[in-house]
Amino acid sequence: MNTGADTITVDRLTRRFGDFVAVDDLSFGVHQGEIFGFLGANGAGKSTTIRMLCGLLLPTSGTATVGGVDVRRDPEGVKRRIGYMSQKFSLYEQLTVDENIRFFAGIYGLSRAKFEERHRFVIEMAGLEGRGRSLTRDLPGGVRQRLALGCAILHEPPIVFLDEPTGGVDPLSRRRFWRLIDTLSAQGVTVLVTTHYMDEAEHCHRIAIMHAGRLAALGTTSELKGLFRGRSIVEIDTGNPVMAMRVLQDAPAVEKTSVFGTAVHAVLRHGDDDLAELRQRLTAAGLTVGAIAPVEPSLEDVFLDVMDRRAS
Amino acid sequence: MRMRAAVRRTLVLMWKELLELKRDPRLLNIVILAPVLQLLMLGYAATTDVRNVPMVVADADRSVASRQLIDRFNDSPYFTVTHVVTTVDQVDPDLTKGTAWMALSIPAGYGNHLGTGVPQTVQVIADGSDSNSATIALGNATALLAGYTKQLVAARSPAAAAAGFDARIRIWFNPRLESRDFMVPGVLALLLVVVTAIMSSMAIVREREIGTLEQLNVTPIGRGELIVGKLVPYAVLGLVDVVLVIAVALLWFQVPLRGSLALLFVLTLVYLLTALGLGLFVSTVSDTQQQAMMTAMFFFLMPMIYLSGFVFPIANMPRVIQWLTYLIPLRYYLVIVRGIFLKGVGLEALWPQAAALAVWGTAILGLAVARSTKRVR
């Protein structure tokens, strides 16, 4: 992926709102063509970071460059090089599909020939063939979101920022949306995306986990999972996960527990994996226990682990 | 090249804005129905004429002469005698309940003494709770009585009547003293500012609410382009209103237009810019449409109505408040619109007002551009 210098560089970036530090001393770089994911709870500072990188918000201190342009010195220059799409799909609902495309093409100053070409591209990628005259507000959420992405990249920007682009969209549409992101990346477009969804984060080449405005962890999926080296995770099937968690917390081998779907994940200290002992404890407490097996850490395990360590 | 790109972006924005307005179902109501209906209603309601004042008469005399006096009142357009009682204390209930605003008391012996040289006194009692109307009605009553007395004297001795001096009062510009001719242009001015300022106050804040403003903010569109692109479509709608409202004033209320229609249009356009600039400014400082509406209404439009001279004459206000009125664009436009309609004056008389409006409009538009959220915070 790395084709040399980073297209986005962030150095000690900080943004305060009064006394509140929304983004605190953030540093990282993003390579060209990379899909870079921002993971974090609400209010962790993901959106604030993106807004600073888009030239919508000035940093309080620190620097950042996007496509070689300093966001503080030339925010308008940044805007010419990027596409941006936020969680609210920013289209005009009273306008038709064609009118929305024409509007953004006009704002970005596309030539007539270019417009024809990009119009076709957007219609195709959004799956809107023959629906150019439909009012945007009548489109289903997933389609509208693909159209919004299309409008945001009409001018073929080399860098795209997506702020929770798949909020409130059905899983099938999400999957389709991520295929579009993969395609963009394959064409050399750098994509910086924030998300809540762990499965989406798995699509990213690298992930930055943010907590309280700070960078809590950064790396590829497998690098992040390496945080569990030396510890193991077991998945326990039980009829009563809440009760099971309470019992397991008292076991000396168990570092911590979390609910994972209908099962319980327990993190065991230092490769201590006496599964029989765990099973015995659970049955002694009157719980029915199904399978107990070691599992690979998921990104969710990583996320929760990072959050826990940050909180303590 | 840069300029051409900016012009193109502005035009695209105007086109988009007009499309959205065209598809807004509220548009017809706000732009066409509301102003016309309001002008029709206010044109009739906003009148300071005091006519057909309900009157009760206490006639203790019951003579031919007293009945002549009562008829005199009843025949006047200003009074309507609702009923006649015999003693003066019988008028109380009518004045208290408000079924009569005014009472006339004619003493016993009025008819017999008339023409004998003994001065006769009739009493007029007015309900002063609405002091303005009461003053006007009393004035009308006094004038009526004076005229009647003069006529009686003249009938008896023409020489005596001719000896007095004869003051002839001539009223310029609105000779019939029709308050409607004065009020309708005022209502027109008021409606234009209310409709256009409220419409344009929604313009930018609506995009902020639905999130498209942020989308626009990451595009190369400049804030001047944003303001101009928003302003022009609303100015077009405002012009539609100008034509409609002037047409109603001329054709329905038959308010005389003594001055130049072209000048009226040009100066109205300048006035429109101040209203639109005001609305856009409110739009840039508000976070929600509701907030924009409230700000426009309470901080700008209400003071404008009270301080412009539309309701209360500026000359009667305390000095400090009078200074404040110089900040109110409606003040200048009222002079312009009434001047052109009623006095038929031209730019030679109205240029100070026109200049004030132009300065005001430029300033508020400049503020709106400066405050526009295209800026990076």
Interface residues (C-beta under 8 A of the other chain):
Chain A: C54 G55 L56 L57 L58 P75 E76 K79 R80 I82 G83 Y84 M85 S86 K88 F89 S90 L91 Y92 E93 Q94 L95 E99 R102 F103 F104 G106 I107 Y108 G109 A152
Chain B: A5 R8 R9 L11 V12 L13 W15 K16 L19 E20 R23 D24 I210 G211 T212 E214 Q215 L216 N217 V218 T219 P220 I221 V376 R377
